[in-house]
């Protein structure tokens, strides 16, 4: 397992600027990755849309009248959102996944993750903070082929509190 420091940015250009600052400071590209973290409820919405489309397609195949197709789309959307919500409920009982349904664990945005060593983790966190990174966190994970391979957006971040305090 590798030590990782990460920060969330609200805009991609800001995240890219932070990575460039780190590269200018000697960090190699294989030790940094940028990726987008979605809002926690988005998977339920996507499931509802997919199920609505499937419902319309099935009833359209049988040449049903338009009102019946619309009702089928509504039922499909409901089933899709129910499946998404139930999947979160089933995961809640697993160790490390106890989550209130309405609790936002991690804000959405561009996450800059840096593979660090104990010697340079505070320097990396400082650069992330100074380049407008929010919610600076530390983690331990599998770093493979230049990316954080086992990142789990449902896992609560471990903040580096000394870098998350508001500065004057």
SVG drawing of the C-alpha trace seen along z (x, -y; Angstrom):
<svg xmlns="http://www.w3.org/2000/svg" viewBox="-53 -37 66 43">
<polyline fill="none" stroke="black" stroke-width="0.4" points="0.0,0.0 1.2,-3.5 0.8,-6.8 -1.4,-9.2 -2.2,-12.9 -5.2,-14.3 -7.2,-17.6 -10.5,-18.5 -10.7,-21.3 -13.9,-22.8 -12.5,-23.5 -10.3,-21.4 -7.9,-24.3 -7.1,-24.8 -6.4,-21.1 -4.1,-21.1 -2.3,-24.2 -1.7,-22.4 -0.3,-19.4 2.0,-21.6 3.3,-23.3 4.1,-19.8 5.8,-18.7 7.9,-22.0 8.9,-21.1 10.3,-17.7 7.3,-15.3 7.2,-12.8 4.1,-12.4 3.6,-8.8 3.1,-10.0 0.1,-12.3 -3.4,-11.6 -6.5,-13.8 -10.0,-12.5 -13.6,-13.7 -15.6,-12.6 -19.4,-12.6 -22.0,-13.6 -23.1,-10.7 -26.7,-10.6 -25.9,-10.6 -25.9,-6.8 -29.6,-6.7 -30.5,-9.3 -28.6,-7.5 -30.3,-4.2 -33.7,-5.9 -33.1,-7.3 -31.8,-4.0 -34.8,-2.1 -37.2,-4.7 -35.6,-4.3 -35.8,-0.5 -39.5,-0.7 -40.4,-2.9 -38.4,-0.6 -40.2,2.5 -43.7,1.0 -42.9,-0.6 -41.9,2.8 -45.4,4.0 -46.9,0.9 -48.6,-0.3 -50.4,-3.6 -48.5,-6.7 -50.1,-7.0 -49.2,-3.3 -45.6,-4.0 -45.3,-7.0 -46.7,-5.1 -44.2,-2.3 -41.4,-4.9 -42.5,-6.2 -42.6,-2.7 -39.1,-2.0 -37.7,-5.2 -39.1,-4.2 -37.7,-0.7 -34.3,-2.1 -34.2,-4.6 -35.3,-1.8 -32.6,0.5 -30.0,-2.3 -31.3,-3.1 -31.4,0.6 -27.8,1.2 -26.7,-1.6 -28.8,-0.1 -27.2,3.3 -23.7,1.8 -24.5,-0.1 -24.0,3.1 -20.5,3.8 -17.5,2.7 -16.3,-0.8 -19.5,-1.5 -21.9,-2.6 -23.5,-5.6 -26.7,-7.5 -28.6,-7.7 -28.7,-11.5 -25.2,-12.1 -22.8,-13.5 -19.5,-11.8 -17.4,-13.5 -18.1,-16.7 -17.9,-16.4 -15.1,-18.0 -11.7,-17.2 -9.5,-15.2 -5.7,-15.6 -4.1,-12.5 -0.4,-12.4 1.7,-9.3 4.0,-10.5 6.6,-9.3 6.6,-10.1 9.4,-12.7 7.4,-14.7 3.8,-14.3 3.6,-17.6 5.3,-19.4 2.7,-18.0 -0.2,-18.9 1.2,-22.4 1.3,-22.9 -2.2,-21.5 -3.5,-24.0 -1.5,-26.9 -3.0,-26.3 -6.6,-26.5 -7.1,-22.8 -10.0,-22.1 -10.5,-19.1 -6.9,-18.0 -6.7,-14.4 -4.3,-11.6 -4.9,-7.9 -3.2,-4.6 -4.0,-2.8 -2.7,-0.8 -0.9,-3.1 -0.6,-1.3 0.5,-2.6 0.3,-6.2 -3.1,-6.2 -4.9,-5.5 -6.1,-2.0 -8.4,-1.3 -10.0,-4.7 -13.5,-4.4 -15.6,-7.6 -17.9,-6.1 -15.0,-5.9 -14.9,-8.9 -11.7,-11.0 -9.1,-11.3 -8.5,-15.0 -5.0,-16.5 -6.5,-18.9 -3.5,-21.2 -4.0,-22.0 -7.7,-22.3 -8.0,-25.2 -9.0,-28.6 -6.0,-30.9 -6.3,-34.6"/>
</svg>
